[in-house]
Amino acid sequence: MSDSTTVVVRVPATSANLGPGYDTLGLALRLHDEIEATLTGTGIDIEVTGEGAGELDPGEGHLVVQAMRRAFSRMGAPQPSGIRLRCHNRIPHARGLGSSSAAICAGILAARALGGGLPDGLSDEDVYALATEMEGHPDNVAPCLAGGLTIAWSERSGVPRMVKLRPHAEIRPVVVIPGHRLSTEVARGYLPKDVPHTDASANAGRAALLVAAVTLQPETPVLLAATEDRLHQDYRAPAMPQTADLVKRLRAVGVPAVVSGAGPTVLAFSSADTQDLIASEVGTDWHIQPLDVDIDGATVQFPETR
């Protein structure tokens, strides 16, 4: 184990899919959870402030603890007899902003840092693979780890890969967060096993256009066309009718809007021409939060170096 027994991991919120990039595209956002992990003599001691306070499992079932345990096992390290966590959470839970991916990435990175002296430590590729394995798909864990805009895919062998791109400076994400929650499992349950070939073809073109729009040409009309989706949002609408209605209304007035991840949060790309439109369409039942893109992704520090 590392000579230092405390580490601080900071992980960003993420928005996956971005419309047509289902299970592939992801964007890191400047809204962070901060996890302080300490190896102790015995027992699990967890303190949560902010999102999830009083709700999350206070023991071995906590997702950060589970991720740490999995990482120690993957490194061939002995499991610590005690773990103390101090979790300062800002990412809303079950809203489509990558809270579970953030917890998984934080736990794996904390374990790697605390086990840094081991000969079989985890490489960056190992961290990404384990996080994808735990989350089930790579589109949120990729931007959480790397930052920026990421394109994630898996080799035929199952090994996950990613490419990180830097969004254009004029990209202005806005998240519109409802008060209610929706689990990813419920949202995925509405998806059909097969989709029309024309819809798959349309999404392939829109996803390619979206990468160009976010990195090179962020004009609102281009982003509006690029964020059109036919593979998942309409199918999931019955699970989140208010979200589907808001996306439809925003797009009808020219705002590039999509379901963030599995929902129910809406992600919009704002500009000087669309700020007032977003506010007028959203109303008072949602929380509007402009967020910058997080370029750096997850960071790890020992307290004495902060």
C-alpha positions in Angstrom: 0.0 0.0 0.0 1.0 3.7 -0.4 2.9 5.3 2.5 0.2 7.9 2.5 -3.2 6.4 3.6 -5.5 9.3 2.5 -6.3 10.4 -1.0 -8.7 12.9 -2.5 -10.4 12.2 -5.8 -12.5 14.7 -7.7 -14.8 13.4 -10.4 -17.0 15.4 -12.8 -20.6 14.9 -13.8 -21.2 13.7 -17.3 -23.9 13.7 -20.0 -24.0 10.7 -22.2 -25.5 10.0 -25.6 -26.0 13.7 -26.5 -28.9 12.7 -28.7 -27.7 10.5 -31.5 -24.5 9.2 -29.9 -26.3 6.4 -28.0 -23.8 4.5 -25.7 -20.9 6.2 -27.5 -20.7 10.0 -27.0 -20.1 11.7 -23.6 -19.4 15.1 -22.3 -17.7 16.0 -18.9 -19.3 18.9 -17.0 -17.9 21.2 -14.3 -20.0 19.8 -11.5 -18.0 17.6 -9.2 -18.1 15.0 -6.4 -15.1 15.0 -4.1 -14.2 11.8 -2.3 -11.7 11.6 0.5 -10.7 8.0 1.1 -8.5 6.8 4.1 -7.4 3.3 4.9 -8.0 2.6 8.6 -7.6 -0.2 11.1 -11.1 -1.7 10.9 -14.7 -1.1 9.8 -16.4 1.1 7.2 -17.0 4.7 8.2 -18.8 6.8 5.6 -19.9 10.4 5.9 -21.9 11.9 3.0 -22.8 15.6 2.5 -24.8 17.1 -0.3 -26.5 14.8 -2.8 -27.5 11.4 -1.3 -26.9 12.4 2.3 -29.0 10.1 4.5 -29.9 7.9 1.6 -26.8 6.0 0.5 -25.7 2.7 2.0 -23.4 3.4 4.9 -21.4 0.2 4.6 -20.0 -2.3 2.2 -22.9 -1.6 -0.2 -21.7 1.9 -0.9 -20.7 2.1 -4.6 -17.4 3.8 -3.9 -16.5 1.1 -1.4 -17.5 -1.6 -3.9 -15.3 0.0 -6.6 -12.4 0.2 -4.2 -12.8 -3.5 -3.3 -12.9 -4.5 -7.0 -9.8 -2.4 -7.7 -7.8 -3.9 -4.9 -8.8 -7.4 -6.0 -7.8 -6.6 -9.6 -4.4 -5.4 -8.4 -4.0 -8.6 -6.4 -3.8 -6.5 -3.2 -5.0 -7.6 0.2 -8.3 -6.0 1.1 -8.0 -3.2 3.7 -9.7 -4.1 7.0 -11.0 -0.5 7.3 -12.1 2.3 4.9 -13.1 5.8 5.9 -14.9 7.9 3.2 -15.8 11.6 3.3 -18.1 12.2 0.3 -18.9 15.7 -0.8 -21.5 15.1 -3.5 -22.8 17.7 -5.9 -23.9 15.5 -8.8 -27.7 14.8 -8.6 -28.5 11.1 -8.3 -30.6 9.1 -10.8 -31.0 12.2 -13.0 -28.9 11.2 -16.1 -25.7 13.1 -15.0 -23.4 10.1 -14.4 -23.5 9.9 -10.6 -22.9 6.2 -10.6 -20.0 6.5 -13.0 -18.5 9.2 -10.9 -18.7 7.0 -7.8 -17.2 4.0 -9.6 -14.3 6.0 -11.1 -13.6 7.7 -7.8 -13.4 4.4 -6.0 -11.1 2.8 -8.5 -8.8 5.8 -8.7 -8.7 6.0 -4.9 -7.7 2.3 -4.6 -5.1 2.7 -7.3 -3.5 5.7 -5.5 -3.6 4.0 -2.1 -2.1 0.8 -3.6 0.4 2.7 -5.7 3.4 0.7 -4.5 2.1 -2.6 -5.8 3.9 -4.2 -8.7 0.5 -5.1 -10.3 -1.0 -1.7 -10.1 -3.7 -0.6 -12.5 -2.8 1.3 -15.8 -5.1 4.0 -17.1 -6.4 1.4 -19.5 -7.1 -1.0 -16.6 -9.0 1.7 -14.7 -11.1 2.4 -17.8 -11.8 -1.3 -18.4 -12.8 -2.0 -14.8 -15.0 1.1 -14.6 -16.7 0.1 -17.8 -17.2 -3.4 -16.5 -18.8 -2.1 -13.3 -21.0 0.5 -15.1 -22.0 -1.8 -17.9 -21.2 0.6 -20.7 -18.4 3.2 -21.4 -20.1 6.3 -22.4 -20.2 8.0 -19.0 -17.0 6.6 -17.5 -14.9 7.8 -20.5 -15.6 11.5 -20.0 -15.5 11.2 -16.3 -12.0 9.8 -16.4 -10.6 11.8 -19.4 -12.7 15.0 -19.5 -13.9 16.9 -22.6 -15.9 15.2 -25.3 -15.3 11.5 -25.6 -16.1 8.9 -28.2 -16.2 5.4 -26.6 -16.4 2.0 -28.1 -15.5 -1.6 -27.4 -13.4 -3.9 -29.4 -14.9 -7.2 -30.5 -12.9 -8.7 -27.7 -14.8 -6.5 -25.3 -11.9 -4.2 -24.4 -13.2 -0.6 -24.2 -11.5 2.2 -26.0 -11.9 6.0 -26.2 -10.9 9.1 -28.0 -10.9 12.4 -26.2 -11.7 15.6 -28.1 -11.6 19.2 -27.0 -15.0 21.0 -27.4 -15.1 24.4 -29.1 -14.8 27.3 -26.7 -18.3 28.5 -27.6 -20.0 25.3 -26.5 -22.3 26.3 -23.6 -24.0 23.3 -21.9 -27.1 23.9 -19.8 -28.7 21.2 -17.7 -32.3 21.4 -16.8 -32.9 19.1 -13.8 -36.3 17.9 -12.6 -37.2 17.1 -9.0 -38.0 13.5 -9.7 -35.6 10.6 -10.4 -35.4 7.8 -13.0 -33.1 4.8 -12.8 -31.1 3.8 -15.9 -32.4 0.2 -15.7 -36.0 1.4 -16.0 -35.2 3.7 -18.9 -33.3 1.0 -20.7 -36.2 -1.4 -20.3 -38.2 0.7 -22.8 -35.7 0.1 -25.6 -36.6 -2.3 -28.4 -34.3 -5.1 -29.5 -34.3 -4.0 -33.1 -34.7 -0.6 -34.8 -35.4 0.3 -38.5 -32.4 0.5 -40.7 -33.3 4.0 -41.8 -33.3 5.2 -38.2 -29.9 3.6 -37.5 -28.5 5.2 -40.7 -29.9 8.6 -39.7 -28.3 8.4 -36.3 -24.9 7.5 -37.7 -25.0 10.6 -39.8 -26.2 12.8 -37.0 -23.6 11.5 -34.5 -20.8 12.3 -37.0 -22.2 15.7 -37.5 -22.5 16.3 -33.8 -18.8 15.6 -33.3 -18.0 18.2 -35.9 -20.5 20.7 -34.4 -19.2 20.4 -30.9 -15.5 20.6 -31.8 -15.5 22.8 -34.9 -18.8 24.5 -35.9 -21.0 25.1 -32.8 -23.6 27.3 -34.6 -27.1 26.7 -33.2 -28.7 25.5 -36.5 -25.9 22.9 -36.9 -26.2 21.7 -33.3 -30.0 21.5 -33.7 -29.6 19.2 -36.7 -26.8 17.3 -35.1 -28.7 16.5 -31.9 -31.6 14.8 -33.6 -32.1 11.2 -32.3 -34.2 8.3 -33.6 -32.7 5.4 -31.5 -33.7 5.9 -27.9 -35.4 9.1 -26.8 -38.8 8.5 -28.3 -38.9 4.9 -27.1 -38.1 6.1 -23.5 -40.6 8.9 -23.6 -43.3 6.9 -21.7 -40.9 6.6 -18.7 -40.3 10.4 -18.6 -43.2 12.2 -20.3 -42.3 15.6 -18.8 -38.7 15.3 -20.1 -39.8 14.2 -23.6 -42.3 17.1 -23.7 -39.6 19.7 -22.7 -37.1 18.4 -25.2 -39.8 18.6 -27.9 -40.8 22.1 -27.0 -37.2 23.4 -26.8 -36.3 21.9 -30.2 -39.5 23.4 -31.7 -38.3 26.9 -30.8 -34.8 26.2 -32.2 -32.9 25.1 -29.0 -30.6 22.1 -29.4 -31.9 19.9 -26.6 -31.5 16.2 -25.7 -32.2 13.8 -22.9 -29.1 13.7 -20.7 -28.0 10.1 -20.4 -31.0 7.9 -19.5 -32.8 11.0 -18.2 -34.8 12.7 -16.8 -32.5 15.7 -17.0 -32.4 17.7 -20.2 -29.2 18.9 -21.7 -29.4 22.0 -24.0 -26.7 23.9 -25.9 -27.1 27.5 -25.1 -26.2 30.6 -27.1 -27.0 34.3 -26.8 -30.0 33.7 -29.1 -31.4 30.8 -27.1 -30.9 31.7 -23.4 -34.3 33.5 -23.1 -36.0 30.7 -25.0 -34.7 28.1 -22.6 -36.0 30.0 -19.6 -39.4 30.7 -21.1 -40.0 27.0 -22.1 -38.7 25.5 -18.8 -40.8 27.4 -16.3 -40.5 26.9 -12.6 -40.7 23.1 -12.1 -37.1 22.6 -13.2 -33.7 23.7 -12.0 -31.7 25.4 -14.8 -28.0 25.2 -14.3 -25.4 26.4 -16.9 -22.2 24.4 -16.7 -18.8 24.7 -18.3 -17.2 21.7 -20.0 -14.7 19.9 -17.7 -11.6 19.5 -19.8 -9.4 17.7 -17.2 -11.6 14.8 -16.0 -11.0 13.0 -12.8 -8.1 14.2 -10.6 -6.3 12.5 -7.7 -4.3 14.3 -5.0 -2.9 13.5 -1.7 -4.0 16.1 0.9 -0.4 17.4 1.6 -0.1 18.2 -2.1 -3.4 20.1 -2.5 
